[in-house]
């Protein structure tokens, strides 16, 4: 049986990516924001 260490588990999580332009989103961004700052600012207009 393989034991997964918590550190390895979190490292294997897929990084969040903007569906509009594919830019990797900083994980510090609030989780409900699905798009990067660039696309969000475009959407406001
Ligand atoms: Zn984007």
mmCIF file of the protein (N, C-alpha, C, O) and its ligand, coordinates in Angstrom:
data_MODEL
# 
_entry.id   MODEL 
# 
loop_
_entity.id 
_entity.type 
_entity.pdbx_number_of_molecules 
1 polymer     1 
2 non-polymer 1 
# 
_entity_poly.entity_id                      1 
_entity_poly.type                           'polypeptide(L)' 
_entity_poly.nstd_linkage                   no 
_entity_poly.nstd_monomer                   no 
_entity_poly.pdbx_seq_one_letter_code       
;(UNK)(UNK)(UNK)(UNK)(UNK)(UNK)(UNK)(UNK)(UNK)(UNK)(UNK)(UNK)(UNK)(UNK)(UNK)(UNK)
(UNK)(UNK)(UNK)(UNK)(UNK)(UNK)(UNK)(UNK)(UNK)(UNK)(UNK)(UNK)(UNK)(UNK)(UNK)(UNK)
(UNK)(UNK)(UNK)(UNK)(UNK)(UNK)(UNK)(UNK)(UNK)(UNK)(UNK)(UNK)(UNK)
;
_entity_poly.pdbx_seq_one_letter_code_can   XXXXXXXXXXXXXXXXXXXXXXXXXXXXXXXXXXXXXXXXXXXXX 
_entity_poly.pdbx_strand_id                 A 
# 
loop_
_entity_poly_seq.entity_id 
_entity_poly_seq.num 
_entity_poly_seq.mon_id 
_entity_poly_seq.hetero 
1 1  UNK n 
1 2  UNK n 
1 3  UNK n 
1 4  UNK n 
1 5  UNK n 
1 6  UNK n 
1 7  UNK n 
1 8  UNK n 
1 9  UNK n 
1 10 UNK n 
1 11 UNK n 
1 12 UNK n 
1 13 UNK n 
1 14 UNK n 
1 15 UNK n 
1 16 UNK n 
1 17 UNK n 
1 18 UNK n 
1 19 UNK n 
1 20 UNK n 
1 21 UNK n 
1 22 UNK n 
1 23 UNK n 
1 24 UNK n 
1 25 UNK n 
1 26 UNK n 
1 27 UNK n 
1 28 UNK n 
1 29 UNK n 
1 30 UNK n 
1 31 UNK n 
1 32 UNK n 
1 33 UNK n 
1 34 UNK n 
1 35 UNK n 
1 36 UNK n 
1 37 UNK n 
1 38 UNK n 
1 39 UNK n 
1 40 UNK n 
1 41 UNK n 
1 42 UNK n 
1 43 UNK n 
1 44 UNK n 
1 45 UNK n 
# 
loop_
_struct_asym.id 
_struct_asym.entity_id 
A 1 
B 2 
# 
loop_
_chem_comp.id 
_chem_comp.type 
_chem_comp.mon_nstd_flag 
UNK 'L-peptide linking' . 
ZN  non-polymer         . 
# 
_pdbx_entity_nonpoly.entity_id   2 
_pdbx_entity_nonpoly.name        ? 
_pdbx_entity_nonpoly.comp_id     ZN 
# 
_pdbx_nonpoly_scheme.asym_id         B 
_pdbx_nonpoly_scheme.entity_id       2 
_pdbx_nonpoly_scheme.mon_id          ZN 
_pdbx_nonpoly_scheme.ndb_seq_num     1 
_pdbx_nonpoly_scheme.pdb_seq_num     101 
_pdbx_nonpoly_scheme.auth_seq_num    101 
_pdbx_nonpoly_scheme.pdb_mon_id      ZN 
_pdbx_nonpoly_scheme.auth_mon_id     ZN 
_pdbx_nonpoly_scheme.pdb_strand_id   A 
_pdbx_nonpoly_scheme.pdb_ins_code    . 
# 
loop_
_atom_site.group_PDB 
_atom_site.id 
_atom_site.type_symbol 
_atom_site.label_atom_id 
_atom_site.label_alt_id 
_atom_site.label_comp_id 
_atom_site.label_asym_id 
_atom_site.label_entity_id 
_atom_site.label_seq_id 
_atom_site.pdbx_PDB_ins_code 
_atom_site.Cartn_x 
_atom_site.Cartn_y 
_atom_site.Cartn_z 
_atom_site.occupancy 
_atom_site.B_iso_or_equiv 
_atom_site.pdbx_formal_charge 
_atom_site.auth_seq_id 
_atom_site.auth_comp_id 
_atom_site.auth_asym_id 
_atom_site.auth_atom_id 
_atom_site.pdbx_PDB_model_num 
ATOM   1   N  N  . UNK A 1 1  ? 0.856   -1.201 0.000   1.00 0.00 ? 1   UNK A N  1 
ATOM   2   C  CA . UNK A 1 1  ? 0.000   0.000  0.000   1.00 0.00 ? 1   UNK A CA 1 
ATOM   3   C  C  . UNK A 1 1  ? 0.887   1.243  0.000   1.00 0.00 ? 1   UNK A C  1 
ATOM   4   O  O  . UNK A 1 1  ? 1.892   1.305  0.708   1.00 0.00 ? 1   UNK A O  1 
ATOM   5   N  N  . UNK A 1 2  ? 0.502   2.216  -0.794  1.00 0.00 ? 2   UNK A N  1 
ATOM   6   C  CA . UNK A 1 2  ? 1.312   3.432  -0.886  1.00 0.00 ? 2   UNK A CA 1 
ATOM   7   C  C  . UNK A 1 2  ? 0.752   4.510  0.020   1.00 0.00 ? 2   UNK A C  1 
ATOM   8   O  O  . UNK A 1 2  ? -0.433  4.837  -0.031  1.00 0.00 ? 2   UNK A O  1 
ATOM   9   N  N  . UNK A 1 3  ? 1.615   5.047  0.837   1.00 0.00 ? 3   UNK A N  1 
ATOM   10  C  CA . UNK A 1 3  ? 1.185   6.127  1.734   1.00 0.00 ? 3   UNK A CA 1 
ATOM   11  C  C  . UNK A 1 3  ? 1.523   7.474  1.112   1.00 0.00 ? 3   UNK A C  1 
ATOM   12  O  O  . UNK A 1 3  ? 2.679   7.748  0.788   1.00 0.00 ? 3   UNK A O  1 
ATOM   13  N  N  . UNK A 1 4  ? 0.500   8.313  0.949   1.00 0.00 ? 4   UNK A N  1 
ATOM   14  C  CA . UNK A 1 4  ? 0.723   9.631  0.356   1.00 0.00 ? 4   UNK A CA 1 
ATOM   15  C  C  . UNK A 1 4  ? 0.911   10.659 1.469   1.00 0.00 ? 4   UNK A C  1 
ATOM   16  O  O  . UNK A 1 4  ? 0.028   10.857 2.304   1.00 0.00 ? 4   UNK A O  1 
ATOM   17  N  N  . UNK A 1 5  ? 2.048   11.294 1.466   1.00 0.00 ? 5   UNK A N  1 
ATOM   18  C  CA . UNK A 1 5  ? 2.299   12.334 2.468   1.00 0.00 ? 5   UNK A CA 1 
ATOM   19  C  C  . UNK A 1 5  ? 1.510   13.589 2.105   1.00 0.00 ? 5   UNK A C  1 
ATOM   20  O  O  . UNK A 1 5  ? 1.361   13.919 0.928   1.00 0.00 ? 5   UNK A O  1 
ATOM   21  N  N  . UNK A 1 6  ? 1.007   14.285 3.121   1.00 0.00 ? 6   UNK A N  1 
ATOM   22  C  CA . UNK A 1 6  ? 0.221   15.507 2.867   1.00 0.00 ? 6   UNK A CA 1 
ATOM   23  C  C  . UNK A 1 6  ? 0.958   16.471 1.953   1.00 0.00 ? 6   UNK A C  1 
ATOM   24  O  O  . UNK A 1 6  ? 0.345   17.097 1.089   1.00 0.00 ? 6   UNK A O  1 
ATOM   25  N  N  . UNK A 1 7  ? 2.258   16.596 2.133   1.00 0.00 ? 7   UNK A N  1 
ATOM   26  C  CA . UNK A 1 7  ? 3.026   17.514 1.318   1.00 0.00 ? 7   UNK A CA 1 
ATOM   27  C  C  . UNK A 1 7  ? 2.940   17.129 -0.160  1.00 0.00 ? 7   UNK A C  1 
ATOM   28  O  O  . UNK A 1 7  ? 2.748   17.983 -1.026  1.00 0.00 ? 7   UNK A O  1 
ATOM   29  N  N  . UNK A 1 8  ? 3.086   15.842 -0.432  1.00 0.00 ? 8   UNK A N  1 
ATOM   30  C  CA . UNK A 1 8  ? 3.017   15.371 -1.814  1.00 0.00 ? 8   UNK A CA 1 
ATOM   31  C  C  . UNK A 1 8  ? 1.610   15.550 -2.371  1.00 0.00 ? 8   UNK A C  1 
ATOM   32  O  O  . UNK A 1 8  ? 1.432   15.887 -3.541  1.00 0.00 ? 8   UNK A O  1 
ATOM   33  N  N  . UNK A 1 9  ? 0.619   15.321 -1.525  1.00 0.00 ? 9   UNK A N  1 
ATOM   34  C  CA . UNK A 1 9  ? -0.769  15.416 -1.970  1.00 0.00 ? 9   UNK A CA 1 
ATOM   35  C  C  . UNK A 1 9  ? -1.074  16.815 -2.475  1.00 0.00 ? 9   UNK A C  1 
ATOM   36  O  O  . UNK A 1 9  ? -1.648  16.973 -3.552  1.00 0.00 ? 9   UNK A O  1 
ATOM   37  N  N  . UNK A 1 10 ? -0.700  17.826 -1.717  1.00 0.00 ? 10  UNK A N  1 
ATOM   38  C  CA . UNK A 1 10 ? -1.011  19.188 -2.115  1.00 0.00 ? 10  UNK A CA 1 
ATOM   39  C  C  . UNK A 1 10 ? -0.216  19.599 -3.346  1.00 0.00 ? 10  UNK A C  1 
ATOM   40  O  O  . UNK A 1 10 ? -0.677  20.399 -4.160  1.00 0.00 ? 10  UNK A O  1 
ATOM   41  N  N  . UNK A 1 11 ? 0.979   19.044 -3.469  1.00 0.00 ? 11  UNK A N  1 
ATOM   42  C  CA . UNK A 1 11 ? 1.785   19.396 -4.631  1.00 0.00 ? 11  UNK A CA 1 
ATOM   43  C  C  . UNK A 1 11 ? 1.154   18.854 -5.911  1.00 0.00 ? 11  UNK A C  1 
ATOM   44  O  O  . UNK A 1 11 ? 1.316   19.429 -6.987  1.00 0.00 ? 11  UNK A O  1 
ATOM   45  N  N  . UNK A 1 12 ? 0.441   17.755 -5.781  1.00 0.00 ? 12  UNK A N  1 
ATOM   46  C  CA . UNK A 1 12 ? -0.149  17.131 -6.967  1.00 0.00 ? 12  UNK A CA 1 
ATOM   47  C  C  . UNK A 1 12 ? -1.482  17.753 -7.363  1.00 0.00 ? 12  UNK A C  1 
ATOM   48  O  O  . UNK A 1 12 ? -2.045  17.408 -8.402  1.00 0.00 ? 12  UNK A O  1 
ATOM   49  N  N  . UNK A 1 13 ? -1.984  18.663 -6.544  1.00 0.00 ? 13  UNK A N  1 
ATOM   50  C  CA . UNK A 1 13 ? -3.237  19.323 -6.899  1.00 0.00 ? 13  UNK A CA 1 
ATOM   51  C  C  . UNK A 1 13 ? -3.033  20.159 -8.156  1.00 0.00 ? 13  UNK A C  1 
ATOM   52  O  O  . UNK A 1 13 ? -2.024  20.853 -8.283  1.00 0.00 ? 13  UNK A O  1 
ATOM   53  N  N  . UNK A 1 14 ? -3.971  20.098 -9.070  1.00 0.00 ? 14  UNK A N  1 
ATOM   54  C  CA . UNK A 1 14 ? -3.849  20.893 -10.291 1.00 0.00 ? 14  UNK A CA 1 
ATOM   55  C  C  . UNK A 1 14 ? -3.941  22.374 -9.979  1.00 0.00 ? 14  UNK A C  1 
ATOM   56  O  O  . UNK A 1 14 ? -4.816  22.806 -9.228  1.00 0.00 ? 14  UNK A O  1 
ATOM   57  N  N  . UNK A 1 15 ? -3.045  23.144 -10.553 1.00 0.00 ? 15  UNK A N  1 
ATOM   58  C  CA . UNK A 1 15 ? -3.065  24.581 -10.322 1.00 0.00 ? 15  UNK A CA 1 
ATOM   59  C  C  . UNK A 1 15 ? -4.240  25.198 -11.054 1.00 0.00 ? 15  UNK A C  1 
ATOM   60  O  O  . UNK A 1 15 ? -4.645  24.742 -12.124 1.00 0.00 ? 15  UNK A O  1 
ATOM   61  N  N  . UNK A 1 16 ? -4.769  26.231 -10.457 1.00 0.00 ? 16  UNK A N  1 
ATOM   62  C  CA . UNK A 1 16 ? -5.933  26.879 -11.066 1.00 0.00 ? 16  UNK A CA 1 
ATOM   63  C  C  . UNK A 1 16 ? -5.500  27.608 -12.331 1.00 0.00 ? 16  UNK A C  1 
ATOM   64  O  O  . UNK A 1 16 ? -4.433  28.221 -12.383 1.00 0.00 ? 16  UNK A O  1 
ATOM   65  N  N  . UNK A 1 17 ? -6.342  27.528 -13.336 1.00 0.00 ? 17  UNK A N  1 
ATOM   66  C  CA . UNK A 1 17 ? -5.993  28.119 -14.621 1.00 0.00 ? 17  UNK A CA 1 
ATOM   67  C  C  . UNK A 1 17 ? -7.181  28.897 -15.170 1.00 0.00 ? 17  UNK A C  1 
ATOM   68  O  O  . UNK A 1 17 ? -8.323  28.447 -15.073 1.00 0.00 ? 17  UNK A O  1 
ATOM   69  N  N  . UNK A 1 18 ? -6.914  30.051 -15.740 1.00 0.00 ? 18  UNK A N  1 
ATOM   70  C  CA . UNK A 1 18 ? -7.975  30.868 -16.318 1.00 0.00 ? 18  UNK A CA 1 
ATOM   71  C  C  . UNK A 1 18 ? -8.525  30.194 -17.574 1.00 0.00 ? 18  UNK A C  1 
ATOM   72  O  O  . UNK A 1 18 ? -7.763  29.904 -18.496 1.00 0.00 ? 18  UNK A O  1 
ATOM   73  N  N  . UNK A 1 19 ? -9.843  29.938 -17.627 1.00 0.00 ? 19  UNK A N  1 
ATOM   74  C  CA . UNK A 1 19 ? -10.443 29.281 -18.795 1.00 0.00 ? 19  UNK A CA 1 
ATOM   75  C  C  . UNK A 1 19 ? -10.438 30.174 -20.031 1.00 0.00 ? 19  UNK A C  1 
ATOM   76  O  O  . UNK A 1 19 ? -10.602 29.690 -21.151 1.00 0.00 ? 19  UNK A O  1 
ATOM   77  N  N  . UNK A 1 20 ? -10.254 31.453 -19.832 1.00 0.00 ? 20  UNK A N  1 
ATOM   78  C  CA . UNK A 1 20 ? -10.273 32.396 -20.953 1.00 0.00 ? 20  UNK A CA 1 
ATOM   79  C  C  . UNK A 1 20 ? -8.950  32.428 -21.693 1.00 0.00 ? 20  UNK A C  1 
ATOM   80  O  O  . UNK A 1 20 ? -8.913  32.299 -22.917 1.00 0.00 ? 20  UNK A O  1 
ATOM   81  N  N  . UNK A 1 21 ? -7.852  32.601 -20.945 1.00 0.00 ? 21  UNK A N  1 
ATOM   82  C  CA . UNK A 1 21 ? -6.566  32.784 -21.601 1.00 0.00 ? 21  UNK A CA 1 
ATOM   83  C  C  . UNK A 1 21 ? -5.543  31.729 -21.182 1.00 0.00 ? 21  UNK A C  1 
ATOM   84  O  O  . UNK A 1 21 ? -4.451  31.674 -21.747 1.00 0.00 ? 21  UNK A O  1 
ATOM   85  N  N  . UNK A 1 22 ? -5.880  30.895 -20.203 1.00 0.00 ? 22  UNK A N  1 
ATOM   86  C  CA . UNK A 1 22 ? -4.974  29.827 -19.803 1.00 0.00 ? 22  UNK A CA 1 
ATOM   87  C  C  . UNK A 1 22 ? -3.900  30.261 -18.837 1.00 0.00 ? 22  UNK A C  1 
ATOM   88  O  O  . UNK A 1 22 ? -2.985  29.497 -18.531 1.00 0.00 ? 22  UNK A O  1 
ATOM   89  N  N  . UNK A 1 23 ? -4.006  31.487 -18.353 1.00 0.00 ? 23  UNK A N  1 
ATOM   90  C  CA . UNK A 1 23 ? -3.017  31.978 -17.405 1.00 0.00 ? 23  UNK A CA 1 
ATOM   91  C  C  . UNK A 1 23 ? -3.189  31.287 -16.063 1.00 0.00 ? 23  UNK A C  1 
ATOM   92  O  O  . UNK A 1 23 ? -4.309  31.108 -15.585 1.00 0.00 ? 23  UNK A O  1 
ATOM   93  N  N  . UNK A 1 24 ? -2.084  30.903 -15.466 1.00 0.00 ? 24  UNK A N  1 
ATOM   94  C  CA . UNK A 1 24 ? -2.161  30.303 -14.144 1.00 0.00 ? 24  UNK A CA 1 
ATOM   95  C  C  . UNK A 1 24 ? -2.553  31.362 -13.130 1.00 0.00 ? 24  UNK A C  1 
ATOM   96  O  O  . UNK A 1 24 ? -1.966  32.444 -13.085 1.00 0.00 ? 24  UNK A O  1 
ATOM   97  N  N  . UNK A 1 25 ? -3.550  31.040 -12.318 1.00 0.00 ? 25  UNK A N  1 
ATOM   98  C  CA . UNK A 1 25 ? -4.063  31.997 -11.346 1.00 0.00 ? 25  UNK A CA 1 
ATOM   99  C  C  . UNK A 1 25 ? -3.389  31.768 -10.000 1.00 0.00 ? 25  UNK A C  1 
ATOM   100 O  O  . UNK A 1 25 ? -3.243  30.632 -9.549  1.00 0.00 ? 25  UNK A O  1 
ATOM   101 N  N  . UNK A 1 26 ? -2.989  32.845 -9.378  1.00 0.00 ? 26  UNK A N  1 
ATOM   102 C  CA . UNK A 1 26 ? -2.373  32.768 -8.058  1.00 0.00 ? 26  UNK A CA 1 
ATOM   103 C  C  . UNK A 1 26 ? -3.358  32.132 -7.071  1.00 0.00 ? 26  UNK A C  1 
ATOM   104 O  O  . UNK A 1 26 ? -4.519  32.534 -7.004  1.00 0.00 ? 26  UNK A O  1 
ATOM   105 N  N  . UNK A 1 27 ? -2.898  31.154 -6.319  1.00 0.00 ? 27  UNK A N  1 
ATOM   106 C  CA . UNK A 1 27 ? -3.789  30.427 -5.420  1.00 0.00 ? 27  UNK A CA 1 
ATOM   107 C  C  . UNK A 1 27 ? -4.276  31.289 -4.281  1.00 0.00 ? 27  UNK A C  1 
ATOM   108 O  O  . UNK A 1 27 ? -5.194  30.907 -3.555  1.00 0.00 ? 27  UNK A O  1 
ATOM   109 N  N  . UNK A 1 28 ? -3.660  32.467 -4.116  1.00 0.00 ? 28  UNK A N  1 
ATOM   110 C  CA . UNK A 1 28 ? -4.108  33.360 -3.050  1.00 0.00 ? 28  UNK A CA 1 
ATOM   111 C  C  . UNK A 1 28 ? -5.390  34.084 -3.450  1.00 0.00 ? 28  UNK A C  1 
ATOM   112 O  O  . UNK A 1 28 ? -6.079  34.664 -2.611  1.00 0.00 ? 28  UNK A O  1 
ATOM   113 N  N  . UNK A 1 29 ? -5.697  34.040 -4.737  1.00 0.00 ? 29  UNK A N  1 
ATOM   114 C  CA . UNK A 1 29 ? -6.928  34.676 -5.209  1.00 0.00 ? 29  UNK A CA 1 
ATOM   115 C  C  . UNK A 1 29 ? -8.128  33.932 -4.639  1.00 0.00 ? 29  UNK A C  1 
ATOM   116 O  O  . UNK A 1 29 ? -8.099  32.709 -4.502  1.00 0.00 ? 29  UNK A O  1 
ATOM   117 N  N  . UNK A 1 30 ? -9.173  34.664 -4.311  1.00 0.00 ? 30  UNK A N  1 
ATOM   118 C  CA . UNK A 1 30 ? -10.366 34.055 -3.749  1.00 0.00 ? 30  UNK A CA 1 
ATOM   119 C  C  . UNK A 1 30 ? -10.881 32.962 -4.670  1.00 0.00 ? 30  UNK A C  1 
ATOM   120 O  O  . UNK A 1 30 ? -10.877 33.105 -5.892  1.00 0.00 ? 30  UNK A O  1 
ATOM   121 N  N  . UNK A 1 31 ? -11.327 31.859 -4.060  1.00 0.00 ? 31  UNK A N  1 
ATOM   122 C  CA . UNK A 1 31 ? -11.602 30.648 -4.817  1.00 0.00 ? 31  UNK A CA 1 
ATOM   123 C  C  . UNK A 1 31 ? -12.734 30.827 -5.815  1.00 0.00 ? 31  UNK A C  1 
ATOM   124 O  O  . UNK A 1 31 ? -12.792 30.094 -6.802  1.00 0.00 ? 31  UNK A O  1 
ATOM   125 N  N  . UNK A 1 32 ? -13.633 31.773 -5.595  1.00 0.00 ? 32  UNK A N  1 
ATOM   126 C  CA . UNK A 1 32 ? -14.765 31.900 -6.512  1.00 0.00 ? 32  UNK A CA 1 
ATOM   127 C  C  . UNK A 1 32 ? -14.392 32.627 -7.790  1.00 0.00 ? 32  UNK A C  1 
ATOM   128 O  O  . UNK A 1 32 ? -15.161 32.647 -8.751  1.00 0.00 ? 32  UNK A O  1 
ATOM   129 N  N  . UNK A 1 33 ? -13.196 33.232 -7.798  1.00 0.00 ? 33  UNK A N  1 
ATOM   130 C  CA . UNK A 1 33 ? -12.750 33.887 -9.014  1.00 0.00 ? 33  UNK A CA 1 
ATOM   131 C  C  . UNK A 1 33 ? -12.142 32.846 -9.945  1.00 0.00 ? 33  UNK A C  1 
ATOM   132 O  O  . UNK A 1 33 ? -11.065 32.319 -9.665  1.00 0.00 ? 33  UNK A O  1 
ATOM   133 N  N  . UNK A 1 34 ? -12.810 32.551 -11.030 1.00 0.00 ? 34  UNK A N  1 
ATOM   134 C  CA . UNK A 1 34 ? -12.349 31.515 -11.941 1.00 0.00 ? 34  UNK A CA 1 
ATOM   135 C  C  . UNK A 1 34 ? -11.409 32.052 -13.006 1.00 0.00 ? 34  UNK A C  1 
ATOM   136 O  O  . UNK A 1 34 ? -10.678 31.286 -13.633 1.00 0.00 ? 34  UNK A O  1 
ATOM   137 N  N  . UNK A 1 35 ? -11.422 33.353 -13.213 1.00 0.00 ? 35  UNK A N  1 
ATOM   138 C  CA . UNK A 1 35 ? -10.609 33.935 -14.268 1.00 0.00 ? 35  UNK A CA 1 
ATOM   139 C  C  . UNK A 1 35 ? -9.518  34.821 -13.687 1.00 0.00 ? 35  UNK A C  1 
ATOM   140 O  O  . UNK A 1 35 ? -9.609  35.268 -12.544 1.00 0.00 ? 35  UNK A O  1 
ATOM   141 N  N  . UNK A 1 36 ? -8.489  35.070 -14.481 1.00 0.00 ? 36  UNK A N  1 
ATOM   142 C  CA . UNK A 1 36 ? -7.370  35.889 -14.020 1.00 0.00 ? 36  UNK A CA 1 
ATOM   143 C  C  . UNK A 1 36 ? -7.785  37.358 -13.982 1.00 0.00 ? 36  UNK A C  1 
ATOM   144 O  O  . UNK A 1 36 ? -8.829  37.745 -14.508 1.00 0.00 ? 36  UNK A O  1 
ATOM   145 N  N  . UNK A 1 37 ? -6.944  38.157 -13.349 1.00 0.00 ? 37  UNK A N  1 
ATOM   146 C  CA . UNK A 1 37 ? -7.259  39.574 -13.202 1.00 0.00 ? 37  UNK A CA 1 
ATOM   147 C  C  . UNK A 1 37 ? -7.489  40.241 -14.550 1.00 0.00 ? 37  UNK A C  1 
ATOM   148 O  O  . UNK A 1 37 ? -8.353  41.107 -14.686 1.00 0.00 ? 37  UNK A O  1 
ATOM   149 N  N  . UNK A 1 38 ? -6.708  39.829 -15.548 1.00 0.00 ? 38  UNK A N  1 
ATOM   150 C  CA . UNK A 1 38 ? -6.807  40.443 -16.865 1.00 0.00 ? 38  UNK A CA 1 
ATOM   151 C  C  . UNK A 1 38 ? -8.197  40.224 -17.470 1.00 0.00 ? 38  UNK A C  1 
ATOM   152 O  O  . UNK A 1 38 ? -8.822  41.171 -17.949 1.00 0.00 ? 38  UNK A O  1 
ATOM   153 N  N  . UNK A 1 39 ? -8.673  38.999 -17.448 1.00 0.00 ? 39  UNK A N  1 
ATOM   154 C  CA . UNK A 1 39 ? -9.976  38.682 -18.034 1.00 0.00 ? 39  UNK A CA 1 
ATOM   155 C  C  . UNK A 1 39 ? -11.113 39.263 -17.195 1.00 0.00 ? 39  UNK A C  1 
ATOM   156 O  O  . UNK A 1 39 ? -12.142 39.671 -17.734 1.00 0.00 ? 39  UNK A O  1 
ATOM   157 N  N  . UNK A 1 40 ? -10.925 39.300 -15.886 1.00 0.00 ? 40  UNK A N  1 
ATOM   158 C  CA . UNK A 1 40 ? -11.962 39.869 -15.027 1.00 0.00 ? 40  UNK A CA 1 
ATOM   159 C  C  . UNK A 1 40 ? -12.128 41.348 -15.302 1.00 0.00 ? 40  UNK A C  1 
ATOM   160 O  O  . UNK A 1 40 ? -13.254 41.845 -15.320 1.00 0.00 ? 40  UNK A O  1 
ATOM   161 N  N  . UNK A 1 41 ? -11.040 42.063 -15.516 1.00 0.00 ? 41  UNK A N  1 
ATOM   162 C  CA . UNK A 1 41 ? -11.110 43.502 -15.776 1.00 0.00 ? 41  UNK A CA 1 
ATOM   163 C  C  . UNK A 1 41 ? -11.753 43.751 -17.137 1.00 0.00 ? 41  UNK A C  1 
ATOM   164 O  O  . UNK A 1 41 ? -12.455 44.745 -17.323 1.00 0.00 ? 41  UNK A O  1 
ATOM   165 N  N  . UNK A 1 42 ? -11.515 42.857 -18.081 1.00 0.00 ? 42  UNK A N  1 
ATOM   166 C  CA . UNK A 1 42 ? -12.144 43.008 -19.396 1.00 0.00 ? 42  UNK A CA 1 
ATOM   167 C  C  . UNK A 1 42 ? -13.646 42.821 -19.282 1.00 0.00 ? 42  UNK A C  1 
ATOM   168 O  O  . UNK A 1 42 ? -14.429 43.502 -19.945 1.00 0.00 ? 42  UNK A O  1 
ATOM   169 N  N  . UNK A 1 43 ? -14.037 41.866 -18.412 1.00 0.00 ? 43  UNK A N  1 
ATOM   170 C  CA . UNK A 1 43 ? -15.451 41.530 -18.282 1.00 0.00 ? 43  UNK A CA 1 
ATOM   171 C  C  . UNK A 1 43 ? -16.263 42.659 -17.668 1.00 0.00 ? 43  UNK A C  1 
ATOM   172 O  O  . UNK A 1 43 ? -17.464 42.771 -17.914 1.00 0.00 ? 43  UNK A O  1 
ATOM   173 N  N  . UNK A 1 44 ? -15.604 43.499 -16.864 1.00 0.00 ? 44  UNK A N  1 
ATOM   174 C  CA . UNK A 1 44 ? -16.318 44.586 -16.186 1.00 0.00 ? 44  UNK A CA 1 
ATOM   175 C  C  . UNK A 1 44 ? -16.855 45.609 -17.169 1.00 0.00 ? 44  UNK A C  1 
ATOM   176 O  O  . UNK A 1 44 ? -17.848 46.276 -16.875 1.00 0.00 ? 44  UNK A O  1 
ATOM   177 N  N  . UNK A 1 45 ? -16.237 45.751 -18.312 1.00 0.00 ? 45  UNK A N  1 
ATOM   178 C  CA . UNK A 1 45 ? -16.641 46.805 -19.241 1.00 0.00 ? 45  UNK A CA 1 
ATOM   179 C  C  . UNK A 1 45 ? -17.787 46.396 -20.145 1.00 0.00 ? 45  UNK A C  1 
ATOM   180 O  O  . UNK A 1 45 ? -18.229 47.188 -20.978 1.00 0.00 ? 45  UNK A O  1 
HETATM 181 ZN ZN . ZN  B 2 .  ? -7.417  35.145 -18.253 1.00 0.00 ? 101 ZN  A ZN 1 
# 
